[in-house]
């Protein structure tokens, strides 16, 4: 059984939306007054002014690869980051380390490491899952390119962006 809901009785001012219009104008004029007094910034002049100093410590920017102080890549090509990546933006082609090398215990290294920055959603899962702390999210938000190919960051570009991360790297530790 349906029941009828009675409509409220509106005054003439409410019928022509006058109180709503006045309330909206009051908010707009308040913002204008604060802007004219210099209490509010309207916009940021982007290339000259940047958000770098205002970014929170937990900001997740562009993923990068890091190397140790000897120039060796920290990545062991375990492919955990590739498997955990929701949009499948990471591609790794593992390569074998020759048996005669003193670091043959590592078994693999990333022959090719590629991140499609157009597909990347900057979720940070790759950084969290990495056992060797080879991937870090930099506080970089201005990633641009002129073509799709320019946004496919290869291993060399990722290491250049990431830089050097000092500290013990488990895979290069001779005692392990």
C-alpha positions in Angstrom: 0.0 0.0 0.0 1.4 3.4 -1.0 1.2 6.3 1.3 1.3 10.0 0.3 4.0 12.3 1.8 2.6 15.9 2.2 4.7 18.6 0.6 5.9 21.4 2.8 4.3 24.8 2.2 6.8 27.2 0.7 6.8 31.0 1.1 7.0 33.2 -2.0 10.8 33.9 -1.4 11.5 30.2 -1.1 9.5 29.5 -4.3 11.8 31.9 -6.3 15.0 30.5 -4.5 15.9 33.8 -3.0 17.3 32.5 0.3 19.5 30.0 -1.6 20.8 32.6 -4.0 21.6 35.0 -1.1 23.4 32.2 0.9 25.5 31.4 -2.2 26.4 35.1 -2.8 27.3 35.5 0.9 29.9 32.6 0.6 31.3 34.0 -2.7 31.6 37.5 -1.3 33.3 36.2 1.8 35.9 34.4 -0.3 36.4 37.6 -2.4 36.9 39.7 0.7 39.5 37.3 2.1 41.3 37.3 -1.2 41.4 41.1 -1.5 42.8 41.3 2.0 45.6 38.8 1.1 44.5 36.1 3.5 43.9 33.5 0.7 46.1 32.4 -2.2 44.2 32.1 -5.4 46.6 30.0 -7.4 50.2 28.9 -7.7 52.5 30.0 -10.5 53.4 26.5 -11.4 56.9 26.2 -13.0 58.3 29.0 -10.8 56.5 27.8 -7.6 56.3 24.2 -6.7 54.7 22.1 -4.0 58.0 20.4 -3.1 58.3 22.1 0.4 54.6 21.4 1.1 54.6 17.7 0.3 53.8 15.4 3.2 56.4 12.8 4.3 54.1 10.0 3.2 53.7 11.4 -0.4 53.9 8.7 -3.1 55.5 9.9 -6.3 57.2 8.3 -9.2 58.7 4.8 -8.7 62.5 4.6 -9.3 65.3 2.0 -9.0 68.3 2.6 -6.8 71.8 1.3 -6.9 74.4 0.9 -4.1 77.5 3.0 -3.7 79.4 0.8 -6.0 77.0 1.3 -8.9 75.4 -2.1 -8.7 71.6 -2.4 -9.0 69.9 -3.5 -5.8 67.2 -5.4 -7.8 67.4 -9.2 -7.8 64.7 -9.7 -10.4 62.5 -11.6 -8.0 59.5 -10.1 -10.0 57.4 -9.5 -6.9 56.8 -5.9 -7.9 55.7 -7.1 -11.3 53.2 -9.6 -9.8 51.8 -7.1 -7.2 51.4 -4.2 -9.6 47.6 -3.7 -10.1 47.7 -2.0 -13.5 50.6 -4.3 -14.7 52.8 -1.2 -15.4 56.1 -3.0 -14.4 57.9 -5.5 -16.8 61.0 -7.3 -15.8 63.1 -9.7 -17.9 65.5 -11.5 -15.5 69.0 -12.5 -16.6 71.4 -15.1 -15.2 74.6 -14.2 -13.5 77.5 -16.4 -14.8 78.7 -19.2 -12.5 82.3 -17.9 -12.5 81.2 -14.5 -11.1 81.8 -14.2 -7.3 78.2 -13.0 -6.9 76.7 -16.1 -8.7 74.8 -16.9 -5.5 72.4 -14.1 -6.4 71.3 -16.1 -9.5 69.4 -13.4 -11.2 69.6 -9.7 -12.1 67.2 -7.5 -14.1 68.3 -7.7 -17.7 65.4 -5.4 -18.6 63.4 -3.4 -16.2 60.6 -1.2 -17.5 57.8 0.9 -15.9 55.0 2.4 -18.0 54.5 5.7 -16.2 51.2 6.2 -18.1 49.7 3.0 -16.6 51.4 3.5 -13.1 48.8 4.5 -10.4 51.5 5.4 -7.8 50.0 3.0 -5.3 53.4 2.2 -3.7 52.8 -1.6 -3.6 56.0 -2.2 -5.5 58.0 -0.3 -2.9 56.4 -2.2 -0.1 56.9 -5.7 -1.5 60.6 -5.3 -2.6 62.8 -7.5 -0.4 66.0 -5.6 -1.3 64.6 -2.1 -1.1 65.5 -1.5 -4.8 62.4 0.5 -5.6 61.6 3.8 -4.0 58.9 6.3 -4.7 60.4 9.7 -5.1 58.6 12.9 -4.4 58.4 13.6 -8.1 55.1 14.6 -9.5 56.0 16.4 -12.8 56.6 13.4 -15.0 56.1 14.4 -18.6 56.8 13.1 -22.1 56.0 14.0 -25.7 55.1 10.5 -26.7 54.0 7.1 -25.2 57.5 5.8 -25.8 59.0 8.6 -23.8 56.8 7.5 -20.8 58.2 4.0 -20.9 61.0 4.3 -18.4 63.8 1.8 -18.9 66.3 0.5 -16.3 68.9 3.2 -17.0 66.4 6.1 -16.7 64.9 4.6 -13.5 68.4 4.3 -11.9 69.3 7.8 -13.0 66.1 9.1 -11.3 66.5 7.0 -8.2 70.2 7.6 -7.6 72.3 5.9 -5.0 70.9 4.4 -1.8 73.8 3.6 0.7 73.5 0.7 3.1 73.9 -3.1 3.2 72.4 -4.8 0.2 71.7 -8.5 1.0 72.4 -9.8 -2.4 75.9 -8.3 -2.6 76.8 -9.3 1.0 79.7 -11.8 0.6 78.9 -13.3 4.1 75.5 -14.6 3.0 
